Amino acid sequence: MTITLNGAALQTGAATLADLLYEAGFGPKVATARNGAFVPAGLRASTPIAEGDRIEVLAPMQGG
């Protein structure tokens, strides 16, 4: 299926948000949203993704 990950089209076979994060190489310390709605880390494994979904993944930045 085709989804949008951080603004770019992506082909994926992932069934859940957790699967997608693993497939895309993201670690556990990220914030996620599906179609504009925040998805807490504890719900990623049970959050299905579907054709056309818009997924945003934000990693914390260090600095000052």
mmCIF file of the N, C-alpha and C atoms, coordinates in Angstrom:
data_MODEL
# 
_entry.id   MODEL 
# 
loop_
_atom_site.group_PDB 
_atom_site.id 
_atom_site.type_symbol 
_atom_site.label_atom_id 
_atom_site.label_alt_id 
_atom_site.label_comp_id 
_atom_site.label_asym_id 
_atom_site.label_entity_id 
_atom_site.label_seq_id 
_atom_site.pdbx_PDB_ins_code 
_atom_site.Cartn_x 
_atom_site.Cartn_y 
_atom_site.Cartn_z 
_atom_site.occupancy 
_atom_site.B_iso_or_equiv 
_atom_site.pdbx_formal_charge 
_atom_site.auth_seq_id 
_atom_site.auth_comp_id 
_atom_site.auth_asym_id 
_atom_site.auth_atom_id 
_atom_site.pdbx_PDB_model_num 
ATOM 1   N N  . MET A 1 1  ? 0.839  -1.171 0.000  1.00 0.00 ? 1  MET A N  1 
ATOM 2   C CA . MET A 1 1  ? 0.000  0.000  0.000  1.00 0.00 ? 1  MET A CA 1 
ATOM 3   C C  . MET A 1 1  ? 0.885  1.235  0.000  1.00 0.00 ? 1  MET A C  1 
ATOM 4   N N  . THR A 1 2  ? 0.318  2.360  -0.393 1.00 0.00 ? 2  THR A N  1 
ATOM 5   C CA . THR A 1 2  ? 1.050  3.615  -0.402 1.00 0.00 ? 2  THR A CA 1 
ATOM 6   C C  . THR A 1 2  ? 0.510  4.515  0.703  1.00 0.00 ? 2  THR A C  1 
ATOM 7   N N  . ILE A 1 3  ? 1.433  5.021  1.513  1.00 0.00 ? 3  ILE A N  1 
ATOM 8   C CA . ILE A 1 3  ? 1.101  5.981  2.562  1.00 0.00 ? 3  ILE A CA 1 
ATOM 9   C C  . ILE A 1 3  ? 2.009  7.195  2.377  1.00 0.00 ? 3  ILE A C  1 
ATOM 10  N N  . THR A 1 4  ? 1.809  8.210  3.199  1.00 0.00 ? 4  THR A N  1 
ATOM 11  C CA . THR A 1 4  ? 2.710  9.356  3.222  1.00 0.00 ? 4  THR A CA 1 
ATOM 12  C C  . THR A 1 4  ? 3.406  9.361  4.569  1.00 0.00 ? 4  THR A C  1 
ATOM 13  N N  . LEU A 1 5  ? 4.725  9.303  4.558  1.00 0.00 ? 5  LEU A N  1 
ATOM 14  C CA . LEU A 1 5  ? 5.528  9.310  5.781  1.00 0.00 ? 5  LEU A CA 1 
ATOM 15  C C  . LEU A 1 5  ? 6.372  10.577 5.781  1.00 0.00 ? 5  LEU A C  1 
ATOM 16  N N  . ASN A 1 6  ? 6.085  11.456 6.733  1.00 0.00 ? 6  ASN A N  1 
ATOM 17  C CA . ASN A 1 6  ? 6.806  12.733 6.836  1.00 0.00 ? 6  ASN A CA 1 
ATOM 18  C C  . ASN A 1 6  ? 6.825  13.484 5.509  1.00 0.00 ? 6  ASN A C  1 
ATOM 19  N N  . GLY A 1 7  ? 5.684  13.492 4.829  1.00 0.00 ? 7  GLY A N  1 
ATOM 20  C CA . GLY A 1 7  ? 5.536  14.265 3.602  1.00 0.00 ? 7  GLY A CA 1 
ATOM 21  C C  . GLY A 1 7  ? 5.956  13.580 2.321  1.00 0.00 ? 7  GLY A C  1 
ATOM 22  N N  . ALA A 1 8  ? 6.486  12.357 2.408  1.00 0.00 ? 8  ALA A N  1 
ATOM 23  C CA . ALA A 1 8  ? 6.950  11.633 1.212  1.00 0.00 ? 8  ALA A CA 1 
ATOM 24  C C  . ALA A 1 8  ? 6.155  10.347 1.024  1.00 0.00 ? 8  ALA A C  1 
ATOM 25  N N  . ALA A 1 9  ? 5.798  10.057 -0.203 1.00 0.00 ? 9  ALA A N  1 
ATOM 26  C CA . ALA A 1 9  ? 5.083  8.811  -0.507 1.00 0.00 ? 9  ALA A CA 1 
ATOM 27  C C  . ALA A 1 9  ? 5.989  7.622  -0.209 1.00 0.00 ? 9  ALA A C  1 
ATOM 28  N N  . LEU A 1 10 ? 5.401  6.579  0.348  1.00 0.00 ? 10 LEU A N  1 
ATOM 29  C CA . LEU A 1 10 ? 6.161  5.382  0.713  1.00 0.00 ? 10 LEU A CA 1 
ATOM 30  C C  . LEU A 1 10 ? 5.314  4.149  0.470  1.00 0.00 ? 10 LEU A C  1 
ATOM 31  N N  . GLN A 1 11 ? 5.903  3.160  -0.169 1.00 0.00 ? 11 GLN A N  1 
ATOM 32  C CA . GLN A 1 11 ? 5.262  1.847  -0.317 1.00 0.00 ? 11 GLN A CA 1 
ATOM 33  C C  . GLN A 1 11 ? 5.619  1.026  0.918  1.00 0.00 ? 11 GLN A C  1 
ATOM 34  N N  . THR A 1 12 ? 4.631  0.399  1.537  1.00 0.00 ? 12 THR A N  1 
ATOM 35  C CA . THR A 1 12 ? 4.890  -0.398 2.727  1.00 0.00 ? 12 THR A CA 1 
ATOM 36  C C  . THR A 1 12 ? 3.971  -1.605 2.789  1.00 0.00 ? 12 THR A C  1 
ATOM 37  N N  . GLY A 1 13 ? 4.438  -2.617 3.469  1.00 0.00 ? 13 GLY A N  1 
ATOM 38  C CA . GLY A 1 13 ? 3.628  -3.794 3.738  1.00 0.00 ? 13 GLY A CA 1 
ATOM 39  C C  . GLY A 1 13 ? 3.259  -3.857 5.211  1.00 0.00 ? 13 GLY A C  1 
ATOM 40  N N  . ALA A 1 14 ? 3.630  -2.818 5.963  1.00 0.00 ? 14 ALA A N  1 
ATOM 41  C CA . ALA A 1 14 ? 3.375  -2.798 7.406  1.00 0.00 ? 14 ALA A CA 1 
ATOM 42  C C  . ALA A 1 14 ? 1.874  -2.755 7.684  1.00 0.00 ? 14 ALA A C  1 
ATOM 43  N N  . ALA A 1 15 ? 1.458  -3.487 8.703  1.00 0.00 ? 15 ALA A N  1 
ATOM 44  C CA . ALA A 1 15 ? 0.047  -3.519 9.074  1.00 0.00 ? 15 ALA A CA 1 
ATOM 45  C C  . ALA A 1 15 ? -0.288 -2.537 10.189 1.00 0.00 ? 15 ALA A C  1 
ATOM 46  N N  . THR A 1 16 ? 0.698  -2.236 11.037 1.00 0.00 ? 16 THR A N  1 
ATOM 47  C CA . THR A 1 16 ? 0.459  -1.338 12.164 1.00 0.00 ? 16 THR A CA 1 
ATOM 48  C C  . THR A 1 16 ? 1.492  -0.220 12.166 1.00 0.00 ? 16 THR A C  1 
ATOM 49  N N  . LEU A 1 17 ? 1.219  0.791  12.960 1.00 0.00 ? 17 LEU A N  1 
ATOM 50  C CA . LEU A 1 17 ? 2.158  1.895  13.085 1.00 0.00 ? 17 LEU A CA 1 
ATOM 51  C C  . LEU A 1 17 ? 3.489  1.407  13.651 1.00 0.00 ? 17 LEU A C  1 
ATOM 52  N N  . ALA A 1 18 ? 3.459  0.509  14.620 1.00 0.00 ? 18 ALA A N  1 
ATOM 53  C CA . ALA A 1 18 ? 4.696  -0.045 15.182 1.00 0.00 ? 18 ALA A CA 1 
ATOM 54  C C  . ALA A 1 18 ? 5.503  -0.770 14.107 1.00 0.00 ? 18 ALA A C  1 
ATOM 55  N N  . ASP A 1 19 ? 4.832  -1.545 13.267 1.00 0.00 ? 19 ASP A N  1 
ATOM 56  C CA . ASP A 1 19 ? 5.517  -2.246 12.177 1.00 0.00 ? 19 ASP A CA 1 
ATOM 57  C C  . ASP A 1 19 ? 6.176  -1.256 11.219 1.00 0.00 ? 19 ASP A C  1 
ATOM 58  N N  . LEU A 1 20 ? 5.462  -0.177 10.905 1.00 0.00 ? 20 LEU A N  1 
ATOM 59  C CA . LEU A 1 20 ? 5.988  0.824  9.998  1.00 0.00 ? 20 LEU A CA 1 
ATOM 60  C C  . LEU A 1 20 ? 7.230  1.491  10.583 1.00 0.00 ? 20 LEU A C  1 
ATOM 61  N N  . LEU A 1 21 ? 7.190  1.838  11.862 1.00 0.00 ? 21 LEU A N  1 
ATOM 62  C CA . LEU A 1 21 ? 8.348  2.473  12.495 1.00 0.00 ? 21 LEU A CA 1 
ATOM 63  C C  . LEU A 1 21 ? 9.563  1.561  12.435 1.00 0.00 ? 21 LEU A C  1 
ATOM 64  N N  . TYR A 1 22 ? 9.354  0.274  12.693 1.00 0.00 ? 22 TYR A N  1 
ATOM 65  C CA . TYR A 1 22 ? 10.454 -0.689 12.626 1.00 0.00 ? 22 TYR A CA 1 
ATOM 66  C C  . TYR A 1 22 ? 10.993 -0.783 11.194 1.00 0.00 ? 22 TYR A C  1 
ATOM 67  N N  . GLU A 1 23 ? 10.072 -0.919 10.250 1.00 0.00 ? 23 GLU A N  1 
ATOM 68  C CA . GLU A 1 23 ? 10.446 -1.053 8.836  1.00 0.00 ? 23 GLU A CA 1 
ATOM 69  C C  . GLU A 1 23 ? 11.236 0.164  8.348  1.00 0.00 ? 23 GLU A C  1 
ATOM 70  N N  . ALA A 1 24 ? 10.855 1.356  8.817  1.00 0.00 ? 24 ALA A N  1 
ATOM 71  C CA . ALA A 1 24 ? 11.491 2.592  8.375  1.00 0.00 ? 24 ALA A CA 1 
ATOM 72  C C  . ALA A 1 24 ? 12.746 2.934  9.170  1.00 0.00 ? 24 ALA A C  1 
ATOM 73  N N  . GLY A 1 25 ? 13.052 2.140  10.214 1.00 0.00 ? 25 GLY A N  1 
ATOM 74  C CA . GLY A 1 25 ? 14.290 2.331  10.956 1.00 0.00 ? 25 GLY A CA 1 
ATOM 75  C C  . GLY A 1 25 ? 14.237 3.344  12.082 1.00 0.00 ? 25 GLY A C  1 
ATOM 76  N N  . PHE A 1 26 ? 13.033 3.690  12.532 1.00 0.00 ? 26 PHE A N  1 
ATOM 77  C CA . PHE A 1 26 ? 12.912 4.617  13.655 1.00 0.00 ? 26 PHE A CA 1 
ATOM 78  C C  . PHE A 1 26 ? 13.056 3.877  14.969 1.00 0.00 ? 26 PHE A C  1 
ATOM 79  N N  . GLY A 1 27 ? 13.668 4.525  15.939 1.00 0.00 ? 27 GLY A N  1 
ATOM 80  C CA . GLY A 1 27 ? 13.793 3.971  17.278 1.00 0.00 ? 27 GLY A CA 1 
ATOM 81  C C  . GLY A 1 27 ? 12.537 4.260  18.095 1.00 0.00 ? 27 GLY A C  1 
ATOM 82  N N  . PRO A 1 28 ? 12.538 3.850  19.366 1.00 0.00 ? 28 PRO A N  1 
ATOM 83  C CA . PRO A 1 28 ? 11.342 4.001  20.207 1.00 0.00 ? 28 PRO A CA 1 
ATOM 84  C C  . PRO A 1 28 ? 11.112 5.427  20.716 1.00 0.00 ? 28 PRO A C  1 
ATOM 85  N N  . LYS A 1 29 ? 12.126 6.271  20.671 1.00 0.00 ? 29 LYS A N  1 
ATOM 86  C CA . LYS A 1 29 ? 12.013 7.621  21.253 1.00 0.00 ? 29 LYS A CA 1 
ATOM 87  C C  . LYS A 1 29 ? 11.565 8.641  20.212 1.00 0.00 ? 29 LYS A C  1 
ATOM 88  N N  . VAL A 1 30 ? 10.371 8.442  19.677 1.00 0.00 ? 30 VAL A N  1 
ATOM 89  C CA . VAL A 1 30 ? 9.804  9.364  18.698 1.00 0.00 ? 30 VAL A CA 1 
ATOM 90  C C  . VAL A 1 30 ? 8.363  9.685  19.075 1.00 0.00 ? 30 VAL A C  1 
ATOM 91  N N  . ALA A 1 31 ? 7.841  10.752 18.516 1.00 0.00 ? 31 ALA A N  1 
ATOM 92  C CA . ALA A 1 31 ? 6.419  11.086 18.635 1.00 0.00 ? 31 ALA A CA 1 
ATOM 93  C C  . ALA A 1 31 ? 5.772  10.755 17.293 1.00 0.00 ? 31 ALA A C  1 
ATOM 94  N N  . THR A 1 32 ? 4.540  10.257 17.334 1.00 0.00 ? 32 THR A N  1 
ATOM 95  C CA . THR A 1 32 ? 3.889  9.837  16.100 1.00 0.00 ? 32 THR A CA 1 
ATOM 96  C C  . THR A 1 32 ? 2.477  10.393 15.991 1.00 0.00 ? 32 THR A C  1 
ATOM 97  N N  . ALA A 1 33 ? 2.060  10.607 14.740 1.00 0.00 ? 33 ALA A N  1 
ATOM 98  C CA . ALA A 1 33 ? 0.689  11.019 14.453 1.00 0.00 ? 33 ALA A CA 1 
ATOM 99  C C  . ALA A 1 33 ? 0.218  10.282 13.211 1.00 0.00 ? 33 ALA A C  1 
ATOM 100 N N  . ARG A 1 34 ? -1.057 9.940  13.208 1.00 0.00 ? 34 ARG A N  1 
ATOM 101 C CA . ARG A 1 34 ? -1.687 9.283  12.055 1.00 0.00 ? 34 ARG A CA 1 
ATOM 102 C C  . ARG A 1 34 ? -2.847 10.153 11.618 1.00 0.00 ? 34 ARG A C  1 
ATOM 103 N N  . ASN A 1 35 ? -2.800 10.639 10.397 1.00 0.00 ? 35 ASN A N  1 
ATOM 104 C CA . ASN A 1 35 ? -3.838 11.508 9.851  1.00 0.00 ? 35 ASN A CA 1 
ATOM 105 C C  . ASN A 1 35 ? -4.135 12.692 10.770 1.00 0.00 ? 35 ASN A C  1 
ATOM 106 N N  . GLY A 1 36 ? -3.069 13.254 11.337 1.00 0.00 ? 36 GLY A N  1 
ATOM 107 C CA . GLY A 1 36 ? -3.194 14.443 12.164 1.00 0.00 ? 36 GLY A CA 1 
ATOM 108 C C  . GLY A 1 36 ? -3.497 14.207 13.623 1.00 0.00 ? 36 GLY A C  1 
ATOM 109 N N  . ALA A 1 37 ? -3.708 12.958 14.025 1.00 0.00 ? 37 ALA A N  1 
ATOM 110 C CA . ALA A 1 37 ? -4.032 12.636 15.421 1.00 0.00 ? 37 ALA A CA 1 
ATOM 111 C C  . ALA A 1 37 ? -2.835 11.979 16.104 1.00 0.00 ? 37 ALA A C  1 
ATOM 112 N N  . PHE A 1 38 ? -2.448 12.522 17.249 1.00 0.00 ? 38 PHE A N  1 
ATOM 113 C CA . PHE A 1 38 ? -1.337 11.964 18.029 1.00 0.00 ? 38 PHE A CA 1 
ATOM 114 C C  . PHE A 1 38 ? -1.617 10.506 18.382 1.00 0.00 ? 38 PHE A C  1 
ATOM 115 N N  . VAL A 1 39 ? -0.597 9.654  18.253 1.00 0.00 ? 39 VAL A N  1 
ATOM 116 C CA . VAL A 1 39 ? -0.701 8.244  18.641 1.00 0.00 ? 39 VAL A CA 1 
ATOM 117 C C  . VAL A 1 39 ? 0.354  7.977  19.711 1.00 0.00 ? 39 VAL A C  1 
ATOM 118 N N  . PRO A 1 40 ? -0.073 7.720  20.969 1.00 0.00 ? 40 PRO A N  1 
ATOM 119 C CA . PRO A 1 40 ? 0.892  7.428  22.034 1.00 0.00 ? 40 PRO A CA 1 
ATOM 120 C C  . PRO A 1 40 ? 1.660  6.140  21.754 1.00 0.00 ? 40 PRO A C  1 
ATOM 121 N N  . ALA A 1 41 ? 2.862  6.051  22.297 1.00 0.00 ? 41 ALA A N  1 
ATOM 122 C CA . ALA A 1 41 ? 3.717  4.876  22.076 1.00 0.00 ? 41 ALA A CA 1 
ATOM 123 C C  . ALA A 1 41 ? 3.005  3.577  22.430 1.00 0.00 ? 41 ALA A C  1 
ATOM 124 N N  . GLY A 1 42 ? 2.237  3.571  23.488 1.00 0.00 ? 42 GLY A N  1 
ATOM 125 C CA . GLY A 1 42 ? 1.552  2.358  23.929 1.00 0.00 ? 42 GLY A CA 1 
ATOM 126 C C  . GLY A 1 42 ? 0.467  1.864  22.988 1.00 0.00 ? 42 GLY A C  1 
ATOM 127 N N  . LEU A 1 43 ? 0.042  2.698  22.056 1.00 0.00 ? 43 LEU A N  1 
ATOM 128 C CA . LEU A 1 43 ? -1.022 2.290  21.117 1.00 0.00 ? 43 LEU A CA 1 
ATOM 129 C C  . LEU A 1 43 ? -0.516 1.986  19.711 1.00 0.00 ? 43 LEU A C  1 
ATOM 130 N N  . ARG A 1 44 ? 0.766  2.173  19.477 1.00 0.00 ? 44 ARG A N  1 
ATOM 131 C CA . ARG A 1 44 ? 1.294  1.984  18.120 1.00 0.00 ? 44 ARG A CA 1 
ATOM 132 C C  . ARG A 1 44 ? 1.116  0.566  17.595 1.00 0.00 ? 44 ARG A C  1 
ATOM 133 N N  . ALA A 1 45 ? 1.302  -0.434 18.448 1.00 0.00 ? 45 ALA A N  1 
ATOM 134 C CA . ALA A 1 45 ? 1.193  -1.833 18.009 1.00 0.00 ? 45 ALA A CA 1 
ATOM 135 C C  . ALA A 1 45 ? -0.243 -2.198 17.638 1.00 0.00 ? 45 ALA A C  1 
ATOM 136 N N  . SER A 1 46 ? -1.213 -1.458 18.161 1.00 0.00 ? 46 SER A N  1 
ATOM 137 C CA . SER A 1 46 ? -2.615 -1.765 17.865 1.00 0.00 ? 46 SER A CA 1 
ATOM 138 C C  . SER A 1 46 ? -3.246 -0.732 16.935 1.00 0.00 ? 46 SER A C  1 
ATOM 139 N N  . THR A 1 47 ? -2.437 0.169  16.383 1.00 0.00 ? 47 THR A N  1 
ATOM 140 C CA . THR A 1 47 ? -2.945 1.184  15.458 1.00 0.00 ? 47 THR A CA 1 
ATOM 141 C C  . THR A 1 47 ? -2.693 0.737  14.025 1.00 0.00 ? 47 THR A C  1 
ATOM 142 N N  . PRO A 1 48 ? -3.763 0.349  13.321 1.00 0.00 ? 48 PRO A N  1 
ATOM 143 C CA . PRO A 1 48 ? -3.574 -0.106 11.941 1.00 0.00 ? 48 PRO A CA 1 
ATOM 144 C C  . PRO A 1 48 ? -3.275 1.069  11.017 1.00 0.00 ? 48 PRO A C  1 
ATOM 145 N N  . ILE A 1 49 ? -2.549 0.795  9.959  1.00 0.00 ? 49 ILE A N  1 
ATOM 146 C CA . ILE A 1 49 ? -2.367 1.804  8.919  1.00 0.00 ? 49 ILE A CA 1 
ATOM 147 C C  . ILE A 1 49 ? -3.049 1.302  7.658  1.00 0.00 ? 49 ILE A C  1 
ATOM 148 N N  . ALA A 1 50 ? -3.515 2.265  6.855  1.00 0.00 ? 50 ALA A N  1 
ATOM 149 C CA . ALA A 1 50 ? -4.280 1.921  5.662  1.00 0.00 ? 50 ALA A CA 1 
ATOM 150 C C  . ALA A 1 50 ? -3.813 2.766  4.478  1.00 0.00 ? 50 ALA A C  1 
ATOM 151 N N  . GLU A 1 51 ? -4.168 2.322  3.305  1.00 0.00 ? 51 GLU A N  1 
ATOM 152 C CA . GLU A 1 51 ? -3.858 3.034  2.072  1.00 0.00 ? 51 GLU A CA 1 
ATOM 153 C C  . GLU A 1 51 ? -4.208 4.515  2.224  1.00 0.00 ? 51 GLU A C  1 
ATOM 154 N N  . GLY A 1 52 ? -3.245 5.380  1.879  1.00 0.00 ? 52 GLY A N  1 
ATOM 155 C CA . GLY A 1 52 ? -3.490 6.812  1.899  1.00 0.00 ? 52 GLY A CA 1 
ATOM 156 C C  . GLY A 1 52 ? -3.273 7.502  3.233  1.00 0.00 ? 52 GLY A C  1 
ATOM 157 N N  . ASP A 1 53 ? -2.964 6.746  4.297  1.00 0.00 ? 53 ASP A N  1 
ATOM 158 C CA . ASP A 1 53 ? -2.731 7.370  5.596  1.00 0.00 ? 53 ASP A CA 1 
ATOM 159 C C  . ASP A 1 53 ? -1.558 8.341  5.527  1.00 0.00 ? 53 ASP A C  1 
ATOM 160 N N  . ARG A 1 54 ? -1.632 9.383  6.355  1.00 0.00 ? 54 ARG A N  1 
ATOM 161 C CA . ARG A 1 54 ? -0.547 10.348 6.502  1.00 0.00 ? 54 ARG A CA 1 
ATOM 162 C C  . ARG A 1 54 ? 0.075  10.132 7.874  1.00 0.00 ? 54 ARG A C  1 
ATOM 163 N N  . ILE A 1 55 ? 1.317  9.701  7.900  1.00 0.00 ? 55 ILE A N  1 
ATOM 164 C CA . ILE A 1 55 ? 2.033  9.417  9.146  1.00 0.00 ? 55 ILE A CA 1 
ATOM 165 C C  . ILE A 1 55 ? 3.141  10.450 9.321  1.00 0.00 ? 55 ILE A C  1 
ATOM 166 N N  . GLU A 1 56 ? 3.194  11.030 10.509 1.00 0.00 ? 56 GLU A N  1 
ATOM 167 C CA . GLU A 1 56 ? 4.275  11.948 10.862 1.00 0.00 ? 56 GLU A CA 1 
ATOM 168 C C  . GLU A 1 56 ? 5.054  11.352 12.014 1.00 0.00 ? 56 GLU A C  1 
ATOM 169 N N  . VAL A 1 57 ? 6.366  11.388 11.916 1.00 0.00 ? 57 VAL A N  1 
ATOM 170 C CA . VAL A 1 57 ? 7.252  10.875 12.965 1.00 0.00 ? 57 VAL A CA 1 
ATOM 171 C C  . VAL A 1 57 ? 8.248  11.978 13.301 1.00 0.00 ? 57 VAL A C  1 
ATOM 172 N N  . LEU A 1 58 ? 8.286  12.358 14.568 1.00 0.00 ? 58 LEU A N  1 
ATOM 173 C CA . LEU A 1 58 ? 9.192  13.421 15.027 1.00 0.00 ? 58 LEU A CA 1 
ATOM 174 C C  . LEU A 1 58 ? 10.123 12.873 16.073 1.00 0.00 ? 58 LEU A C  1 
ATOM 175 N N  . ALA A 1 59 ? 11.410 13.101 15.869 1.00 0.00 ? 59 ALA A N  1 
ATOM 176 C CA . ALA A 1 59 ? 12.417 12.669 16.830 1.00 0.00 ? 59 ALA A CA 1 
ATOM 177 C C  . ALA A 1 59 ? 12.852 13.882 17.649 1.00 0.00 ? 59 ALA A C  1 
ATOM 178 N N  . PRO A 1 60 ? 13.119 13.696 18.939 1.00 0.00 ? 60 PRO A N  1 
ATOM 179 C CA . PRO A 1 60 ? 13.578 14.827 19.753 1.00 0.00 ? 60 PRO A CA 1 
ATOM 180 C C  . PRO A 1 60 ? 14.960 15.290 19.301 1.00 0.00 ? 60 PRO A C  1 
ATOM 181 N N  . MET A 1 61 ? 15.194 16.578 19.452 1.00 0.00 ? 61 MET A N  1 
ATOM 182 C CA . MET A 1 61 ? 16.504 17.140 19.094 1.00 0.00 ? 61 MET A CA 1 
ATOM 183 C C  . MET A 1 61 ? 17.170 17.652 20.352 1.00 0.00 ? 61 MET A C  1 
ATOM 184 N N  . GLN A 1 62 ? 18.456 17.479 20.407 1.00 0.00 ? 62 GLN A N  1 
ATOM 185 C CA . GLN A 1 62 ? 19.230 17.966 21.536 1.00 0.00 ? 62 GLN A CA 1 
ATOM 186 C C  . GLN A 1 62 ? 19.974 19.212 21.115 1.00 0.00 ? 62 GLN A C  1 
ATOM 187 N N  . GLY A 1 63 ? 20.207 20.053 22.039 1.00 0.00 ? 63 GLY A N  1 
ATOM 188 C CA . GLY A 1 63 ? 20.963 21.252 21.719 1.00 0.00 ? 63 GLY A CA 1 
ATOM 189 C C  . GLY A 1 63 ? 20.586 22.381 22.645 1.00 0.00 ? 63 GLY A C  1 
ATOM 190 N N  . GLY A 1 64 ? 21.087 23.510 22.356 1.00 0.00 ? 64 GLY A N  1 
ATOM 191 C CA . GLY A 1 64 ? 20.749 24.631 23.210 1.00 0.00 ? 64 GLY A CA 1 
ATOM 192 C C  . GLY A 1 64 ? 21.341 25.908 22.736 1.00 0.00 ? 64 GLY A C  1 
# 
